Amino acid sequence: MAKTWRISAVFLGVLAVLSVLAVLHLTAGVVLPLVTAVLVSFVASPVVSVLHRKLKVPRPAAIILVMLLVVSVMFLIGLFFYSSVQSLYRALPKYSDKFAGILNDLLTRFNLPVEYFEDFSWHRTLSSFVFSFSLRFMDFLQGLILMVLFLAFLLFERSQFRPKVRRAFETQTARKIFAIYTHIASQIGRYLSVKLLISVATGSGVWFTLVVVGVEFAFLWGVITFFFNFMPNIGAIIVTFFIEVFAVLQFYPSLVEPAIALAALLVVQQILGNVVEPTLLGGRLNLSPVVIILSLVIWGWIWGFMGMFLAVPLIVAIKIVMENIPFLHPVAILMGSGQPLEPPGEKPPS
């Protein structure tokens, strides 16, 4: 009887998880900005605290300053991408003609059938791709605006979190909630801060490398690298592939410049991604590489590219919560990299 109950509980748990994932997928337009705002608040809240406690800025004024900074950065990024897409769209005829020329050259050199590509318009295809990207980016900006609104409410509400929890729960339960929250905030805040620093350094390195080599739109590729660097493992591969395709289109028939660019990009990404970043994080995430890849796939299916950007912070939060639920503790151990779990309650919350 007990065995049958356990099997039923497992199946019910699987169905519940699948149902939650389906709901998250269907409600992405609202839930995704909210989740993003929660994660960003882990980085923004310490800044508000520094302004309030050390610089003696009133808390509402400190929150307004941080929000103005976030909005200003978003506006500059949106303005930059808009102008860059316009410039790229104007340059499309040149690159589409070069792409068609390279393709015809390869087909002729290797005696491949040409008739399959005679009626294919590379310019129309690339133009539709850029147009589709522009539409998706506008949706992205709309989501960012909603995220900013959520972030403002979260920052203003944060000061009331602990008093509300103390009034709502018993002392022991409240301490447990504070410990879990403090652990999640510490882990995610550190990860996002380090990732932000490494992404800025990687984007700057890519921009400088492409300027030296002479690749066009070097600053745009540097900004794109900055964003894709938040996508572990896969992001670097994707952005390097597109940069190389663009470099080959620009310099063909010469392959020296694309080869130099590829070698330099790999050096920058390997040093910053595989040496500097693990050193700064110090193995604190304690996540299995397999879990990271699976989280990229799952959250990517649920929320697209944004889900892949948020995959690691979300899986860190889920793992920490599982560590504090007795019957899910073994799952948290399996999700780890093999290092002993750090009890979240060791450091008393402030």
Short mmCIF file of the C-alpha atoms (twelve columns), coordinates in Angstrom:
data_MODEL
# 
_entry.id   MODEL 
# 
loop_
_atom_site.group_PDB 
_atom_site.id 
_atom_site.type_symbol 
_atom_site.label_atom_id 
_atom_site.label_alt_id 
_atom_site.label_comp_id 
_atom_site.label_asym_id 
_atom_site.label_seq_id 
_atom_site.Cartn_x 
_atom_site.Cartn_y 
_atom_site.Cartn_z 
_atom_site.pdbx_PDB_model_num 
ATOM 1   C CA . MET A 1   0.000  0.000  0.000   1 
ATOM 2   C CA . ALA A 2   2.815  2.385  0.962   1 
ATOM 3   C CA . LYS A 3   4.679  1.546  -2.275  1 
ATOM 4   C CA . THR A 4   1.583  2.287  -4.366  1 
ATOM 5   C CA . TRP A 5   1.130  5.621  -2.560  1 
ATOM 6   C CA . ARG A 6   4.740  6.600  -3.289  1 
ATOM 7   C CA . ILE A 7   4.390  5.764  -6.995  1 
ATOM 8   C CA . SER A 8   1.162  7.779  -7.167  1 
ATOM 9   C CA . ALA A 9   2.854  10.684 -5.407  1 
ATOM 10  C CA . VAL A 10  5.733  10.607 -7.917  1 
ATOM 11  C CA . PHE A 11  3.348  10.648 -10.894 1 
ATOM 12  C CA . LEU A 12  1.282  13.435 -9.346  1 
ATOM 13  C CA . GLY A 13  4.462  15.414 -8.738  1 
ATOM 14  C CA . VAL A 14  5.553  14.977 -12.373 1 
ATOM 15  C CA . LEU A 15  2.107  16.050 -13.619 1 
ATOM 16  C CA . ALA A 16  2.166  19.080 -11.299 1 
ATOM 17  C CA . VAL A 17  5.608  20.144 -12.582 1 
ATOM 18  C CA . LEU A 18  4.521  19.752 -16.229 1 
ATOM 19  C CA . SER A 19  1.358  21.742 -15.522 1 
ATOM 20  C CA . VAL A 20  3.352  24.558 -13.917 1 
ATOM 21  C CA . LEU A 21  5.780  24.644 -16.863 1 
ATOM 22  C CA . ALA A 22  2.860  24.795 -19.324 1 
ATOM 23  C CA . VAL A 23  1.254  27.659 -17.388 1 
ATOM 24  C CA . LEU A 24  4.578  29.539 -17.313 1 
ATOM 25  C CA . HIS A 25  4.878  29.073 -21.071 1 
ATOM 26  C CA . LEU A 26  1.367  30.375 -21.740 1 
ATOM 27  C CA . THR A 27  1.654  33.348 -19.365 1 
ATOM 28  C CA . ALA A 28  5.185  34.372 -20.452 1 
ATOM 29  C CA . GLY A 29  4.078  37.900 -21.366 1 
ATOM 30  C CA . VAL A 30  3.395  38.740 -17.711 1 
ATOM 31  C CA . VAL A 31  5.348  36.182 -15.677 1 
ATOM 32  C CA . LEU A 32  8.665  36.643 -17.514 1 
ATOM 33  C CA . PRO A 33  8.964  40.399 -16.736 1 
ATOM 34  C CA . LEU A 34  7.984  39.674 -13.118 1 
ATOM 35  C CA . VAL A 35  10.623 36.929 -12.704 1 
ATOM 36  C CA . THR A 36  13.220 39.146 -14.385 1 
ATOM 37  C CA . ALA A 37  12.349 41.993 -12.007 1 
ATOM 38  C CA . VAL A 38  12.741 39.692 -8.989  1 
ATOM 39  C CA . LEU A 39  16.199 38.586 -10.164 1 
ATOM 40  C CA . VAL A 40  17.298 42.134 -10.979 1 
ATOM 41  C CA . SER A 41  16.127 43.244 -7.539  1 
ATOM 42  C CA . PHE A 42  18.799 40.995 -5.986  1 
ATOM 43  C CA . VAL A 43  21.416 43.223 -7.670  1 
ATOM 44  C CA . ALA A 44  19.568 46.549 -7.334  1 
ATOM 45  C CA . SER A 45  18.675 46.162 -3.640  1 
ATOM 46  C CA . PRO A 46  22.306 46.266 -2.389  1 
ATOM 47  C CA . VAL A 47  22.829 49.465 -4.400  1 
ATOM 48  C CA . VAL A 48  19.759 51.004 -2.749  1 
ATOM 49  C CA . SER A 49  21.069 49.904 0.667   1 
ATOM 50  C CA . VAL A 50  24.476 51.499 0.037   1 
ATOM 51  C CA . LEU A 51  22.864 54.785 -0.992  1 
ATOM 52  C CA . HIS A 52  20.515 54.707 1.983   1 
ATOM 53  C CA . ARG A 53  22.795 53.496 4.796   1 
ATOM 54  C CA . LYS A 54  26.260 54.740 3.844   1 
ATOM 55  C CA . LEU A 55  25.485 57.864 1.812   1 
ATOM 56  C CA . LYS A 56  22.453 58.775 3.959   1 
ATOM 57  C CA . VAL A 57  20.154 59.178 0.942   1 
ATOM 58  C CA . PRO A 58  16.468 58.731 1.896   1 
ATOM 59  C CA . ARG A 59  15.283 55.296 0.831   1 
ATOM 60  C CA . PRO A 60  12.567 56.541 -1.605  1 
ATOM 61  C CA . ALA A 61  15.123 58.868 -3.234  1 
ATOM 62  C CA . ALA A 62  17.672 56.025 -3.437  1 
ATOM 63  C CA . ILE A 63  15.117 53.777 -5.162  1 
ATOM 64  C CA . ILE A 64  14.223 56.568 -7.609  1 
ATOM 65  C CA . LEU A 65  17.933 57.083 -8.417  1 
ATOM 66  C CA . VAL A 66  18.424 53.368 -9.079  1 
ATOM 67  C CA . MET A 67  15.300 53.244 -11.240 1 
ATOM 68  C CA . LEU A 68  16.472 56.286 -13.220 1 
ATOM 69  C CA . LEU A 69  19.787 54.503 -13.793 1 
ATOM 70  C CA . VAL A 70  18.009 51.340 -15.003 1 
ATOM 71  C CA . VAL A 71  15.684 53.296 -17.299 1 
ATOM 72  C CA . SER A 72  18.597 55.335 -18.708 1 
ATOM 73  C CA . VAL A 73  20.589 52.207 -19.501 1 
ATOM 74  C CA . MET A 74  17.542 50.604 -21.133 1 
ATOM 75  C CA . PHE A 75  16.891 53.732 -23.225 1 
ATOM 76  C CA . LEU A 76  20.499 53.906 -24.427 1 
ATOM 77  C CA . ILE A 77  20.508 50.193 -25.291 1 
ATOM 78  C CA . GLY A 78  17.230 50.520 -27.196 1 
ATOM 79  C CA . LEU A 79  18.444 53.615 -29.067 1 
ATOM 80  C CA . PHE A 80  21.717 51.921 -29.943 1 
ATOM 81  C CA . PHE A 81  20.045 48.749 -31.213 1 
ATOM 82  C CA . TYR A 82  17.545 50.730 -33.254 1 
ATOM 83  C CA . SER A 83  20.269 52.717 -35.015 1 
ATOM 84  C CA . SER A 84  22.437 49.598 -35.452 1 
ATOM 85  C CA . VAL A 85  19.602 47.596 -37.026 1 
ATOM 86  C CA . GLN A 86  18.904 50.490 -39.390 1 
ATOM 87  C CA . SER A 87  22.561 50.608 -40.427 1 
ATOM 88  C CA . LEU A 88  22.672 46.840 -40.830 1 
ATOM 89  C CA . TYR A 89  19.515 46.907 -42.942 1 
ATOM 90  C CA . ARG A 90  21.062 49.512 -45.272 1 
ATOM 91  C CA . ALA A 91  24.156 47.320 -45.644 1 
ATOM 92  C CA . LEU A 92  22.156 44.154 -46.404 1 
ATOM 93  C CA . PRO A 93  22.210 44.446 -50.234 1 
ATOM 94  C CA . LYS A 94  26.025 44.453 -50.219 1 
ATOM 95  C CA . TYR A 95  26.277 41.436 -47.920 1 
ATOM 96  C CA . SER A 96  23.486 39.489 -49.627 1 
ATOM 97  C CA . ASP A 97  25.233 39.958 -53.005 1 
ATOM 98  C CA . LYS A 98  28.525 38.794 -51.508 1 
ATOM 99  C CA . PHE A 99  26.796 35.779 -49.961 1 
ATOM 100 C CA . ALA A 100 25.252 34.844 -53.309 1 
ATOM 101 C CA . GLY A 101 28.653 35.244 -54.979 1 
ATOM 102 C CA . ILE A 102 30.373 33.021 -52.408 1 
ATOM 103 C CA . LEU A 103 27.659 30.380 -52.783 1 
ATOM 104 C CA . ASN A 104 27.924 30.370 -56.588 1 
ATOM 105 C CA . ASP A 105 31.701 30.124 -56.320 1 
ATOM 106 C CA . LEU A 106 31.449 27.104 -54.006 1 
ATOM 107 C CA . LEU A 107 28.804 25.427 -56.188 1 
ATOM 108 C CA . THR A 108 30.956 25.871 -59.279 1 
ATOM 109 C CA . ARG A 109 34.157 24.755 -57.578 1 
ATOM 110 C CA . PHE A 110 32.650 21.531 -56.205 1 
ATOM 111 C CA . ASN A 111 30.386 20.830 -59.245 1 
ATOM 112 C CA . LEU A 112 27.177 21.022 -57.193 1 
ATOM 113 C CA . PRO A 113 23.715 21.568 -58.779 1 
ATOM 114 C CA . VAL A 114 22.960 25.270 -59.142 1 
ATOM 115 C CA . GLU A 115 19.281 25.071 -60.092 1 
ATOM 116 C CA . TYR A 116 18.135 24.607 -56.478 1 
ATOM 117 C CA . PHE A 117 19.291 28.138 -55.611 1 
ATOM 118 C CA . GLU A 118 18.485 30.013 -58.845 1 
ATOM 119 C CA . ASP A 119 15.091 31.305 -57.666 1 
ATOM 120 C CA . PHE A 120 16.203 31.934 -54.100 1 
ATOM 121 C CA . SER A 121 16.521 35.601 -53.056 1 
ATOM 122 C CA . TRP A 122 19.155 35.988 -50.360 1 
ATOM 123 C CA . HIS A 123 18.407 39.690 -50.011 1 
ATOM 124 C CA . ARG A 124 14.714 39.031 -49.358 1 
ATOM 125 C CA . THR A 125 15.561 36.266 -46.878 1 
ATOM 126 C CA . LEU A 126 18.076 38.354 -44.940 1 
ATOM 127 C CA . SER A 127 15.744 41.368 -44.986 1 
ATOM 128 C CA . SER A 128 12.892 39.313 -43.544 1 
ATOM 129 C CA . PHE A 129 15.255 37.981 -40.865 1 
ATOM 130 C CA . VAL A 130 16.299 41.504 -39.836 1 
ATOM 131 C CA . PHE A 131 12.665 42.650 -39.883 1 
ATOM 132 C CA . SER A 132 11.621 39.689 -37.731 1 
ATOM 133 C CA . PHE A 133 14.464 40.459 -35.338 1 
ATOM 134 C CA . SER A 134 13.270 44.076 -35.114 1 
ATOM 135 C CA . LEU A 135 9.739  42.945 -34.206 1 
ATOM 136 C CA . ARG A 136 11.051 40.567 -31.568 1 
ATOM 137 C CA . PHE A 137 13.246 43.303 -30.171 1 
ATOM 138 C CA . MET A 138 10.241 45.625 -29.877 1 
ATOM 139 C CA . ASP A 139 8.427  42.906 -27.912 1 
ATOM 140 C CA . PHE A 140 11.557 42.624 -25.791 1 
ATOM 141 C CA . LEU A 141 11.477 46.370 -25.064 1 
ATOM 142 C CA . GLN A 142 7.809  46.169 -24.075 1 
ATOM 143 C CA . GLY A 143 8.679  43.401 -21.646 1 
ATOM 144 C CA . LEU A 144 11.501 45.520 -20.238 1 
ATOM 145 C CA . ILE A 145 9.096  48.395 -19.559 1 
ATOM 146 C CA . LEU A 146 6.820  46.035 -17.639 1 
ATOM 147 C CA . MET A 147 9.859  44.656 -15.809 1 
ATOM 148 C CA . VAL A 148 10.848 48.169 -14.696 1 
ATOM 149 C CA . LEU A 149 7.388  48.724 -13.216 1 
ATOM 150 C CA . PHE A 150 7.578  45.425 -11.316 1 
ATOM 151 C CA . LEU A 151 11.102 46.267 -10.144 1 
ATOM 152 C CA . ALA A 152 9.988  49.629 -8.755  1 
ATOM 153 C CA . PHE A 153 7.205  48.009 -6.701  1 
ATOM 154 C CA . LEU A 154 9.568  45.263 -5.474  1 
ATOM 155 C CA . LEU A 155 12.171 47.765 -4.296  1 
ATOM 156 C CA . PHE A 156 9.588  49.884 -2.480  1 
ATOM 157 C CA . GLU A 157 8.048  46.759 -0.904  1 
ATOM 158 C CA . ARG A 158 11.354 45.188 0.168   1 
ATOM 159 C CA . SER A 159 11.590 47.138 3.434   1 
ATOM 160 C CA . GLN A 160 8.255  45.643 4.529   1 
ATOM 161 C CA . PHE A 161 9.220  42.032 3.772   1 
ATOM 162 C CA . ARG A 162 10.759 41.091 7.118   1 
ATOM 163 C CA . PRO A 163 8.127  42.764 9.344   1 
ATOM 164 C CA . LYS A 164 5.353  41.049 7.374   1 
ATOM 165 C CA . VAL A 165 7.009  37.623 7.663   1 
ATOM 166 C CA . ARG A 166 7.535  38.069 11.416  1 
ATOM 167 C CA . ARG A 167 3.864  38.902 11.887  1 
ATOM 168 C CA . ALA A 168 2.655  36.118 9.566   1 
ATOM 169 C CA . PHE A 169 4.701  33.157 10.887  1 
ATOM 170 C CA . GLU A 170 6.072  31.742 14.104  1 
ATOM 171 C CA . THR A 171 9.604  32.746 15.110  1 
ATOM 172 C CA . GLN A 172 11.260 29.493 13.988  1 
ATOM 173 C CA . THR A 173 9.453  29.448 10.656  1 
ATOM 174 C CA . ALA A 174 10.243 33.129 10.067  1 
ATOM 175 C CA . ARG A 175 13.937 32.483 10.723  1 
ATOM 176 C CA . LYS A 176 13.877 29.620 8.235   1 
ATOM 177 C CA . ILE A 177 12.258 31.837 5.591   1 
ATOM 178 C CA . PHE A 178 14.827 34.596 6.253   1 
ATOM 179 C CA . ALA A 179 17.682 32.087 5.955   1 
ATOM 180 C CA . ILE A 180 16.424 30.716 2.639   1 
ATOM 181 C CA . TYR A 181 15.794 34.194 1.248   1 
ATOM 182 C CA . THR A 182 19.214 35.453 2.394   1 
ATOM 183 C CA . HIS A 183 20.928 32.444 0.815   1 
ATOM 184 C CA . ILE A 184 19.073 32.870 -2.494  1 
ATOM 185 C CA . ALA A 185 19.742 36.618 -2.571  1 
ATOM 186 C CA . SER A 186 23.440 36.073 -1.788  1 
ATOM 187 C CA . GLN A 187 23.965 33.363 -4.413  1 
ATOM 188 C CA . ILE A 188 21.999 35.019 -7.219  1 
ATOM 189 C CA . GLY A 189 23.273 38.515 -6.416  1 
ATOM 190 C CA . ARG A 190 26.888 37.316 -6.522  1 
ATOM 191 C CA . TYR A 191 26.325 35.310 -9.706  1 
ATOM 192 C CA . LEU A 192 24.635 38.194 -11.540 1 
ATOM 193 C CA . SER A 193 27.244 40.710 -10.360 1 
ATOM 194 C CA . VAL A 194 30.145 38.522 -11.498 1 
ATOM 195 C CA . LYS A 195 28.370 37.674 -14.735 1 
ATOM 196 C CA . LEU A 196 27.750 41.370 -15.396 1 
ATOM 197 C CA . LEU A 197 31.434 42.156 -14.856 1 
ATOM 198 C CA . ILE A 198 32.619 39.261 -17.039 1 
ATOM 199 C CA . SER A 199 30.081 40.101 -19.759 1 
ATOM 200 C CA . VAL A 200 31.291 43.727 -19.894 1 
ATOM 201 C CA . ALA A 201 34.903 42.527 -20.120 1 
ATOM 202 C CA . THR A 202 34.048 39.925 -22.796 1 
ATOM 203 C CA . GLY A 203 32.023 42.382 -24.876 1 
ATOM 204 C CA . SER A 204 34.819 44.953 -24.640 1 
ATOM 205 C CA . GLY A 205 37.403 42.339 -25.630 1 
ATOM 206 C CA . VAL A 206 35.341 41.256 -28.637 1 
ATOM 207 C CA . TRP A 207 34.785 44.883 -29.688 1 
ATOM 208 C CA . PHE A 208 38.525 45.695 -29.444 1 
ATOM 209 C CA . THR A 209 39.472 42.508 -31.320 1 
ATOM 210 C CA . LEU A 210 37.082 43.181 -34.192 1 
ATOM 211 C CA . VAL A 211 38.205 46.820 -34.430 1 
ATOM 212 C CA . VAL A 212 41.842 45.681 -34.754 1 
ATOM 213 C CA . VAL A 213 40.943 43.076 -37.385 1 
ATOM 214 C CA . GLY A 214 38.727 45.556 -39.237 1 
ATOM 215 C CA . VAL A 215 35.358 43.816 -38.956 1 
ATOM 216 C CA . GLU A 216 32.432 46.167 -39.559 1 
ATOM 217 C CA . PHE A 217 29.798 46.809 -36.852 1 
ATOM 218 C CA . ALA A 218 32.398 45.882 -34.200 1 
ATOM 219 C CA . PHE A 219 30.601 47.759 -31.410 1 
ATOM 220 C CA . LEU A 220 27.287 46.067 -32.260 1 
ATOM 221 C CA . TRP A 221 28.936 42.641 -32.049 1 
ATOM 222 C CA . GLY A 222 30.486 43.624 -28.723 1 
ATOM 223 C CA . VAL A 223 27.071 44.560 -27.290 1 
ATOM 224 C CA . ILE A 224 25.504 41.360 -28.644 1 
ATOM 225 C CA . THR A 225 28.359 39.378 -27.045 1 
ATOM 226 C CA . PHE A 226 27.648 41.130 -23.731 1 
ATOM 227 C CA . PHE A 227 24.036 39.889 -23.759 1 
ATOM 228 C CA . PHE A 228 24.769 36.380 -25.050 1 
ATOM 229 C CA . ASN A 229 27.460 35.899 -22.415 1 
ATOM 230 C CA . PHE A 230 24.653 35.566 -19.852 1 
ATOM 231 C CA . MET A 231 23.725 32.322 -21.632 1 
ATOM 232 C CA . PRO A 232 26.271 29.782 -20.254 1 
ATOM 233 C CA . ASN A 233 28.253 27.718 -22.786 1 
ATOM 234 C CA . ILE A 234 25.797 28.069 -25.676 1 
ATOM 235 C CA . GLY A 235 25.830 31.878 -25.886 1 
ATOM 236 C CA . ALA A 236 29.541 32.128 -26.721 1 
ATOM 237 C CA . ILE A 237 29.183 29.496 -29.458 1 
ATOM 238 C CA . ILE A 238 26.196 31.247 -31.072 1 
ATOM 239 C CA . VAL A 239 27.699 34.735 -31.138 1 
ATOM 240 C CA . THR A 240 31.108 33.470 -32.347 1 
ATOM 241 C CA . PHE A 241 29.420 31.589 -35.212 1 
ATOM 242 C CA . PHE A 242 27.547 34.682 -36.430 1 
ATOM 243 C CA . ILE A 243 30.597 36.922 -36.096 1 
ATOM 244 C CA . GLU A 244 32.641 34.476 -38.177 1 
ATOM 245 C CA . VAL A 245 29.955 34.229 -40.871 1 
ATOM 246 C CA . PHE A 246 29.832 38.018 -41.027 1 
ATOM 247 C CA . ALA A 247 33.652 38.271 -41.162 1 
ATOM 248 C CA . VAL A 248 33.851 35.713 -43.989 1 
ATOM 249 C CA . LEU A 249 31.217 37.658 -45.950 1 
ATOM 250 C CA . GLN A 250 33.168 40.873 -45.472 1 
ATOM 251 C CA . PHE A 251 36.686 39.655 -46.311 1 
ATOM 252 C CA . TYR A 252 36.077 36.831 -48.812 1 
ATOM 253 C CA . PRO A 253 38.102 35.517 -50.698 1 
ATOM 254 C CA . SER A 254 40.668 36.287 -48.000 1 
ATOM 255 C CA . LEU A 255 40.257 34.026 -44.951 1 
ATOM 256 C CA . VAL A 256 43.188 35.438 -42.980 1 
ATOM 257 C CA . GLU A 257 41.167 38.107 -41.176 1 
ATOM 258 C CA . PRO A 258 38.309 35.736 -40.188 1 
ATOM 259 C CA . ALA A 259 40.886 33.232 -38.899 1 
ATOM 260 C CA . ILE A 260 42.638 35.896 -36.808 1 
ATOM 261 C CA . ALA A 261 39.272 37.102 -35.478 1 
ATOM 262 C CA . LEU A 262 38.252 33.527 -34.564 1 
ATOM 263 C CA . ALA A 263 41.516 32.832 -32.742 1 
ATOM 264 C CA . ALA A 264 41.323 36.108 -30.796 1 
ATOM 265 C CA . LEU A 265 37.646 35.563 -29.888 1 
ATOM 266 C CA . LEU A 266 38.398 32.073 -28.574 1 
ATOM 267 C CA . VAL A 267 41.302 33.382 -26.467 1 
ATOM 268 C CA . VAL A 268 39.167 36.180 -24.944 1 
ATOM 269 C CA . GLN A 269 36.242 33.872 -24.190 1 
ATOM 270 C CA . GLN A 270 38.390 31.051 -22.818 1 
ATOM 271 C CA . ILE A 271 40.384 33.293 -20.466 1 
ATOM 272 C CA . LEU A 272 37.400 35.237 -19.146 1 
ATOM 273 C CA . GLY A 273 34.846 32.400 -19.196 1 
ATOM 274 C CA . ASN A 274 36.962 29.457 -18.032 1 
ATOM 275 C CA . VAL A 275 39.610 31.119 -15.842 1 
ATOM 276 C CA . VAL A 276 38.489 34.501 -14.482 1 
ATOM 277 C CA . GLU A 277 34.777 33.758 -13.977 1 
ATOM 278 C CA . PRO A 278 35.216 30.465 -12.023 1 
ATOM 279 C CA . THR A 279 37.871 32.202 -9.891  1 
ATOM 280 C CA . LEU A 280 35.514 35.057 -8.980  1 
ATOM 281 C CA . LEU A 281 32.554 32.754 -8.345  1 
ATOM 282 C CA . GLY A 282 34.700 30.329 -6.381  1 
ATOM 283 C CA . GLY A 283 32.458 27.337 -7.154  1 
ATOM 284 C CA . ARG A 284 29.667 28.823 -5.017  1 
ATOM 285 C CA . LEU A 285 26.879 27.833 -7.409  1 
ATOM 286 C CA . ASN A 286 27.586 24.121 -6.853  1 
ATOM 287 C CA . LEU A 287 25.597 23.077 -9.948  1 
ATOM 288 C CA . SER A 288 26.219 20.078 -12.157 1 
ATOM 289 C CA . PRO A 289 27.099 20.996 -15.793 1 
ATOM 290 C CA . VAL A 290 24.392 18.566 -16.933 1 
ATOM 291 C CA . VAL A 291 21.817 20.430 -14.816 1 
ATOM 292 C CA . ILE A 292 22.930 23.740 -16.335 1 
ATOM 293 C CA . ILE A 293 22.521 22.401 -19.895 1 
ATOM 294 C CA . LEU A 294 19.118 20.867 -19.080 1 
ATOM 295 C CA . SER A 295 17.968 24.122 -17.466 1 
ATOM 296 C CA . LEU A 296 19.002 26.027 -20.605 1 
ATOM 297 C CA . VAL A 297 16.907 23.653 -22.729 1 
ATOM 298 C CA . ILE A 298 13.858 23.660 -20.435 1 
ATOM 299 C CA . TRP A 299 13.741 27.398 -19.721 1 
ATOM 300 C CA . GLY A 300 14.581 28.098 -23.366 1 
ATOM 301 C CA . TRP A 301 11.512 26.091 -24.393 1 
ATOM 302 C CA . ILE A 302 9.350  27.916 -21.856 1 
ATOM 303 C CA . TRP A 303 10.492 31.516 -22.460 1 
ATOM 304 C CA . GLY A 304 12.740 31.451 -25.526 1 
ATOM 305 C CA . PHE A 305 16.078 33.284 -25.433 1 
ATOM 306 C CA . MET A 306 15.143 35.209 -22.291 1 
ATOM 307 C CA . GLY A 307 14.508 31.903 -20.554 1 
ATOM 308 C CA . MET A 308 18.030 30.799 -21.447 1 
ATOM 309 C CA . PHE A 309 19.439 34.025 -20.001 1 
ATOM 310 C CA . LEU A 310 17.550 33.449 -16.736 1 
ATOM 311 C CA . ALA A 311 18.110 29.677 -16.565 1 
ATOM 312 C CA . VAL A 312 21.048 29.608 -14.135 1 
ATOM 313 C CA . PRO A 313 19.655 32.095 -11.550 1 
ATOM 314 C CA . LEU A 314 16.302 30.278 -11.602 1 
ATOM 315 C CA . ILE A 315 17.840 26.824 -11.159 1 
ATOM 316 C CA . VAL A 316 20.014 28.165 -8.302  1 
ATOM 317 C CA . ALA A 317 16.906 29.459 -6.503  1 
ATOM 318 C CA . ILE A 318 15.040 26.164 -7.059  1 
ATOM 319 C CA . LYS A 319 17.999 24.155 -5.750  1 
ATOM 320 C CA . ILE A 320 18.310 26.269 -2.588  1 
ATOM 321 C CA . VAL A 321 14.595 25.848 -1.849  1 
ATOM 322 C CA . MET A 322 14.925 22.069 -2.367  1 
ATOM 323 C CA . GLU A 323 17.829 21.977 0.095   1 
ATOM 324 C CA . ASN A 324 15.451 23.155 2.807   1 
ATOM 325 C CA . ILE A 325 12.597 20.724 2.066   1 
ATOM 326 C CA . PRO A 326 13.439 17.343 3.655   1 
ATOM 327 C CA . PHE A 327 11.919 15.021 1.036   1 
ATOM 328 C CA . LEU A 328 13.470 17.079 -1.834  1 
ATOM 329 C CA . HIS A 329 16.930 17.304 -0.237  1 
ATOM 330 C CA . PRO A 330 18.244 14.249 -2.182  1 
ATOM 331 C CA . VAL A 331 17.199 15.946 -5.442  1 
ATOM 332 C CA . ALA A 332 19.209 19.051 -4.454  1 
ATOM 333 C CA . ILE A 333 22.257 16.830 -3.859  1 
ATOM 334 C CA . LEU A 334 21.847 15.221 -7.307  1 
ATOM 335 C CA . MET A 335 21.614 18.680 -8.904  1 
ATOM 336 C CA . GLY A 336 24.925 19.719 -7.329  1 
ATOM 337 C CA . SER A 337 28.456 19.377 -8.642  1 
ATOM 338 C CA . GLY A 338 29.444 16.918 -5.909  1 
ATOM 339 C CA . GLN A 339 30.579 19.503 -3.342  1 
ATOM 340 C CA . PRO A 340 28.975 19.442 0.113   1 
ATOM 341 C CA . LEU A 341 25.871 21.606 0.326   1 
ATOM 342 C CA . GLU A 342 26.267 24.845 2.231   1 
ATOM 343 C CA . PRO A 343 23.603 25.090 4.908   1 
ATOM 344 C CA . PRO A 344 21.788 28.370 4.321   1 
ATOM 345 C CA . GLY A 345 21.084 28.866 7.972   1 
ATOM 346 C CA . GLU A 346 24.709 29.037 9.129   1 
ATOM 347 C CA . LYS A 347 24.899 32.809 8.791   1 
ATOM 348 C CA . PRO A 348 22.177 34.618 10.688  1 
ATOM 349 C CA . PRO A 349 20.228 36.936 8.432   1 
ATOM 350 C CA . SER A 350 20.614 40.656 9.006   1 
# 
